[in-house]
Amino acid sequence: MAVFDRAALAQVLANGVTELGLDLAGTQQEQLLDYLALLNKWNHVYNLTSVRDPMQMMTLHLLDSLSAVPAFAGARNVLDVGAGGGLPGIVLAIARPDMKVSMIDTVHKKTAFLTQVKAELGLANVTVYTKKVQELAVKEPFDVITSRAFADLSDFVEWSHHLLAEGGRFIALKGTAPQDERERLPGDWAVRELQPLRVPGLDAERHLVFVGRSITV
């Protein structure tokens, strides 16, 4: 079992935050480390992620999610679909305490973990749902709906577009955005932008895929 070396992880996080140009207070970085410790602890029992080494979790999960934070500038109400272990939802909630972040997953053990993280870290801006996104109904639609390695782009949009506010957009965190996925988008939805991401310490392809309505109705 890999050792959870908090001091070493804190240094990698601090360096990554600097490299990404993010303005995160020391308390926020401590919250991110607390979250990583919980993810590492619960993962032994709940299998929240196939990544077992905390240092790899830092790069592949936390820094990967943090690299997307600037794309949510101006967002106020966000839904993370297929939130799993809280990526990017928990990371977004910590980095942007002014932003409401809802997370939905069908797997009870995953949402139990997210609820525990919310409680232990005191994340008042977090809401957790256990159900299929197709069955979710909310009073206030979301200005951004996001996902990370959740599903094919077309399914992601098809299943959740009823929750998106008028003028809102989807932001999918992907390794790549295959052309066939983009061509299968339903109705009047289209990829507006494909933004490459550079994740500190990671030599792999990462992109943000921005999806919006292709015509004005």
C-alpha positions as CSV (number, residue, x, y, z in Angstrom):
1,M,0.0,0.0,0.0
2,A,1.4,3.4,-1.0
3,V,2.1,5.8,1.8
4,F,0.1,9.0,2.1
5,D,2.9,11.5,2.4
6,R,1.0,14.7,3.1
7,A,4.0,17.0,3.0
8,A,5.2,15.7,-0.3
9,L,1.7,15.8,-1.8
10,A,1.3,19.4,-0.4
11,Q,4.4,20.5,-2.3
12,V,3.2,18.9,-5.6
13,L,-0.2,20.5,-5.2
14,A,1.4,23.9,-4.4
15,N,3.6,23.7,-7.4
16,G,0.7,22.6,-9.6
17,V,-1.5,25.4,-8.4
18,T,1.3,27.9,-9.2
19,E,1.9,26.4,-12.6
20,L,-1.8,26.5,-13.5
21,G,-2.0,30.2,-12.3
22,L,-4.8,29.5,-9.9
23,D,-5.5,31.7,-6.9
24,L,-6.1,29.2,-4.1
25,A,-5.7,30.1,-0.5
26,G,-3.7,27.9,1.9
27,T,-7.0,26.8,3.5
28,Q,-8.3,25.6,0.1
29,Q,-5.2,23.7,-0.6
30,E,-5.5,22.0,2.8
31,Q,-9.1,21.1,1.9
32,L,-7.9,19.5,-1.3
33,L,-5.4,17.5,0.6
34,D,-8.1,16.5,3.1
35,Y,-10.3,15.4,0.2
36,L,-7.4,13.4,-1.3
37,A,-6.9,11.7,2.1
38,L,-10.5,10.7,2.2
39,L,-10.5,9.5,-1.4
40,N,-7.4,7.4,-0.6
41,K,-9.0,6.0,2.6
42,W,-12.4,5.1,1.2
43,N,-10.9,3.7,-2.0
44,H,-9.5,0.7,-0.2
45,V,-13.1,-0.4,0.6
46,Y,-15.3,1.3,-2.0
47,N,-13.1,1.1,-5.1
48,L,-13.8,4.7,-6.1
49,T,-10.9,4.9,-8.5
50,S,-8.5,2.3,-10.1
51,V,-5.6,4.6,-9.2
52,R,-4.2,3.4,-5.8
53,D,-1.1,5.6,-5.3
54,P,-1.8,8.9,-3.6
55,M,0.8,10.7,-5.7
56,Q,-0.7,9.4,-8.9
57,M,-4.1,10.5,-7.6
58,M,-2.8,14.0,-7.1
59,T,-1.7,14.3,-10.7
60,L,-4.3,12.2,-12.5
61,H,-7.3,13.4,-10.5
62,L,-6.7,16.6,-8.5
63,L,-4.4,18.5,-10.8
64,D,-6.3,17.2,-13.8
65,S,-9.6,18.6,-12.4
66,L,-7.9,21.8,-11.2
67,S,-6.7,22.5,-14.8
68,A,-10.3,22.9,-15.8
69,V,-11.2,25.4,-13.1
70,P,-10.6,28.5,-15.3
71,A,-13.2,27.3,-17.8
72,F,-15.9,27.7,-15.1
73,A,-15.2,31.5,-14.6
74,G,-18.6,33.2,-14.4
75,A,-20.5,30.0,-13.6
76,R,-22.7,30.1,-10.6
77,N,-24.7,26.9,-10.6
78,V,-23.0,23.7,-11.9
79,L,-24.0,20.0,-12.2
80,D,-21.4,17.3,-12.3
81,V,-22.9,14.2,-14.0
82,G,-21.6,10.8,-13.1
83,A,-19.6,12.4,-10.3
84,G,-18.1,9.2,-9.0
85,G,-15.5,10.0,-6.4
86,G,-16.1,13.8,-6.8
87,L,-14.1,14.6,-9.9
88,P,-14.3,17.3,-10.9
89,G,-17.2,18.3,-8.7
90,I,-15.5,18.3,-5.2
91,V,-12.4,20.0,-6.7
92,L,-14.6,22.7,-8.3
93,A,-16.5,23.2,-5.0
94,I,-13.3,23.7,-3.1
95,A,-11.7,26.0,-5.7
96,R,-14.8,28.0,-6.2
97,P,-16.7,28.3,-2.9
98,D,-18.8,31.1,-4.4
99,M,-20.3,28.6,-6.9
100,K,-23.0,26.1,-6.2
101,V,-21.9,22.6,-7.2
102,S,-24.4,19.7,-7.5
103,M,-23.2,16.1,-8.1
104,I,-25.2,13.2,-9.3
105,D,-24.4,9.5,-9.5
106,T,-26.5,6.3,-9.6
107,V,-24.1,4.3,-7.3
108,H,-25.0,4.7,-3.6
109,K,-21.5,4.0,-2.3
110,K,-20.1,6.8,-4.4
111,T,-22.8,9.3,-3.3
112,A,-22.3,8.2,0.3
113,F,-18.6,9.1,0.0
114,L,-19.5,12.5,-1.6
115,T,-21.9,13.2,1.3
116,Q,-19.2,12.3,3.8
117,V,-16.7,14.6,2.0
118,K,-19.3,17.4,2.1
119,A,-19.8,17.0,5.8
120,E,-16.1,16.6,6.8
121,L,-14.9,19.5,4.7
122,G,-17.8,21.7,5.5
123,L,-18.7,22.3,1.9
124,A,-21.9,24.3,2.2
125,N,-22.0,24.9,-1.6
126,V,-22.4,21.1,-2.4
127,T,-25.6,19.1,-3.1
128,V,-25.5,15.4,-3.8
129,Y,-28.1,13.3,-5.7
130,T,-28.4,9.5,-6.0
131,K,-30.4,8.8,-9.2
132,K,-30.2,8.7,-13.0
133,V,-29.6,12.2,-14.4
134,Q,-32.5,11.6,-16.8
135,E,-34.8,11.4,-13.7
136,L,-33.5,14.5,-12.0
137,A,-35.8,17.6,-11.7
138,V,-34.6,20.9,-10.2
139,K,-36.2,24.2,-9.5
140,E,-33.2,26.2,-10.8
141,P,-31.6,25.0,-14.0
142,F,-27.8,24.8,-14.3
143,D,-25.7,27.3,-16.3
144,V,-23.0,24.7,-16.7
145,I,-23.3,20.9,-16.8
146,T,-20.0,19.0,-16.7
147,S,-18.7,15.5,-16.6
148,R,-15.3,13.7,-16.6
149,A,-15.0,10.4,-18.4
150,F,-18.8,9.9,-17.9
151,A,-20.2,8.8,-21.2
152,D,-20.2,9.4,-25.0
153,L,-20.8,13.1,-25.7
154,S,-24.1,12.4,-27.4
155,D,-25.5,10.4,-24.4
156,F,-24.2,13.0,-21.9
157,V,-26.1,15.8,-23.8
158,E,-29.2,13.7,-24.5
159,W,-29.6,12.6,-20.9
160,S,-29.1,15.9,-19.2
161,H,-30.0,18.8,-21.5
162,H,-33.4,19.2,-19.8
163,L,-31.5,20.5,-16.8
164,L,-29.5,23.2,-18.6
165,A,-30.5,26.8,-18.4
166,E,-31.2,28.8,-21.5
167,G,-27.9,30.0,-22.9
168,G,-26.1,27.4,-20.7
169,R,-23.4,25.1,-21.9
170,F,-21.8,21.7,-21.4
171,I,-18.2,21.3,-20.5
172,A,-16.9,17.7,-20.8
173,L,-13.4,16.8,-19.5
174,K,-12.0,14.3,-22.1
175,G,-8.8,12.7,-23.1
176,T,-9.7,13.4,-26.7
177,A,-12.9,14.3,-28.4
178,P,-13.4,11.8,-31.2
179,Q,-15.0,13.2,-34.3
180,D,-17.6,10.4,-34.4
181,E,-18.8,11.5,-30.9
182,R,-19.1,15.1,-32.0
183,E,-21.0,14.1,-35.1
184,R,-23.6,12.1,-33.1
185,L,-24.6,15.0,-30.9
186,P,-28.5,15.2,-30.8
187,G,-30.6,17.8,-32.5
188,D,-29.3,21.3,-32.6
189,W,-26.4,20.7,-30.2
190,A,-22.8,21.2,-31.4
191,V,-19.2,21.4,-30.2
192,R,-18.5,25.1,-29.8
193,E,-14.9,24.8,-28.8
194,L,-12.2,22.1,-28.2
195,Q,-9.6,23.4,-25.7
196,P,-6.4,21.5,-25.0
197,L,-5.4,21.3,-21.3
198,R,-1.9,21.0,-19.9
199,V,-1.9,19.2,-16.6
200,P,1.3,19.7,-14.5
201,G,3.3,16.4,-14.3
202,L,1.1,14.6,-16.8
203,D,2.3,13.7,-20.3
204,A,-1.0,12.8,-21.8
205,E,-3.7,14.4,-24.0
206,R,-6.4,16.2,-22.2
207,H,-9.2,18.4,-23.6
208,L,-12.2,20.4,-22.6
209,V,-15.1,20.0,-24.9
210,F,-17.6,22.9,-24.9
211,V,-21.1,22.0,-26.3
212,G,-23.9,24.4,-26.9
213,R,-26.9,24.9,-29.1
214,S,-25.8,25.2,-32.7
215,I,-28.7,27.6,-33.7
216,T,-30.7,30.2,-32.0
217,V,-34.3,29.3,-31.5
